[in-house]
Amino acid sequence: MITQLRDFLNGFFFNLFNKKNNVKIGLYGPPNSGKTSIANKICKDWLGEGQEMGTVSPIPHETREVKVKEKIKIKRGGKTLSFNLVDTPGITTKIDYEEFLSYDMNKKDAQKRAKEATKGVIEAIKWLDNMDCVIVVLDATKNPYSQVNITIIGNMAARNIPVLVVGNKMDMRKANLKRIESAFPQYNVVGLSALKGTNFDEFYDTIYKLVK
Amino acid sequence: MLTIQFIPYSEIEPLSQGARIKKILDIAKENKIVVMEGRLKPVEETLLIQKTMEAVSDNFKGIELCTVYPSKKKKQDLARAFKEIMAKVLIGDREGLTVIGPANIIKEIKRNPNKIELLTENLPNKRRD
């Protein structure tokens, strides 16, 4: 009880004095949904070429550590939103090193990647406590009713943290934004393609409205 | 052979958050599928994912997790809503069903939204003598 009260007071005063100057926006979602591609596009748009956040790969769990890009400034209608962007490893409930073997990886490297990936998931979950806003990135070609998606969004709702749900890969034929909208009707949902760079204006507008 | 273990809400209710997670994970590690009455809180679900990741090894690949929760009726009279809230306060949130299976056995759980489909890995057939 005392610990809970202390945590609440710490969180309250931390938010009171730091929120406006040190807003953290986190990119969360399952592996290979395009979180780093979106992070790279944001950095390229607002920090310039060569400011990309990380490498992207068709092999799952390419991002295995939390990465932070500080002082990104988005300009909307003459006003500026300044924030720190946090790119996180994909959250999953299972990691099988044998999955990586199908990507021409040897057993030792696959096991190493799996080990790092499990640590990455744990780190990503720990960072949930620090977020002021979360962008949940989903692959619009896949079924959105995954428990990982529901868990991440449920956690944010329990903490009263604003959530934006993004349906990425909208350039793909199988993409279905309506399915995501009906899965999460109480949240803002924006469809985009990080690969083609489409619909980022609506994406930035929505972030601005959510955080401001 | 596939083993399904049912956990009634009364069995997990008195346990602490950590003990609940340990109980579920221990059963999943024995290659059994857990069917639990009610659901974990979102914070408990993230703790379950965290503890699962800590337990992942060459032999334990993790879990598949799914919860079905009855969708709320749009129009509900005030007295009924109050009764439901009071029931939850007194006896806990027993609504819904949680299915947790080891990833070695459960390939995928599809939730669509009030239906659960378990896709299992090819299990070796046990020969009958």
Boltz contact constraints between the chains, C-beta under 6 A:
constraints:
  - contact:
      token1: [A, 93]
      token2: [B, 49]
      max_distance: 6.0
  - contact:
      token1: [A, 93]
      token2: [B, 52]
      max_distance: 6.0
  - contact:
      token1: [A, 93]
      token2: [B, 62]
      max_distance: 6.0
  - contact:
      token1: [A, 93]
      token2: [B, 63]
      max_distance: 6.0
  - contact:
      token1: [A, 93]
      token2: [B, 65]
      max_distance: 6.0
  - contact:
      token1: [A, 94]
      token2: [B, 61]
      max_distance: 6.0
  - contact:
      token1: [A, 94]
      token2: [B, 62]
      max_distance: 6.0
  - contact:
      token1: [A, 94]
      token2: [B, 103]
      max_distance: 6.0
  - contact:
      token1: [A, 95]
      token2: [B, 56]
      max_distance: 6.0
  - contact:
      token1: [A, 95]
      token2: [B, 62]
      max_distance: 6.0
  - contact:
      token1: [A, 96]
      token2: [B, 61]
      max_distance: 6.0
  - contact:
      token1: [A, 118]
      token2: [B, 53]
      max_distance: 6.0
  - contact:
      token1: [A, 118]
      token2: [B, 56]
      max_distance: 6.0
  - contact:
      token1: [A, 121]
      token2: [B, 53]
      max_distance: 6.0
  - contact:
      token1: [A, 122]
      token2: [B, 50]
      max_distance: 6.0
  - contact:
      token1: [A, 122]
      token2: [B, 53]
      max_distance: 6.0
  - contact:
      token1: [A, 125]
      token2: [B, 46]
      max_distance: 6.0
  - contact:
      token1: [A, 125]
      token2: [B, 50]
      max_distance: 6.0
  - contact:
      token1: [A, 145]
      token2: [B, 111]
      max_distance: 6.0
  - contact:
      token1: [A, 145]
      token2: [B, 113]
      max_distance: 6.0
  - contact:
      token1: [A, 147]
      token2: [B, 65]
      max_distance: 6.0
  - contact:
      token1: [A, 147]
      token2: [B, 66]
      max_distance: 6.0
  - contact:
      token1: [A, 151]
      token2: [B, 45]
      max_distance: 6.0
  - contact:
      token1: [A, 151]
      token2: [B, 46]
      max_distance: 6.0
  - contact:
      token1: [A, 154]
      token2: [B, 42]
      max_distance: 6.0
  - contact:
      token1: [A, 155]
      token2: [B, 42]
      max_distance: 6.0
  - contact:
      token1: [A, 155]
      token2: [B, 46]
      max_distance: 6.0
  - contact:
      token1: [A, 158]
      token2: [B, 42]
      max_distance: 6.0
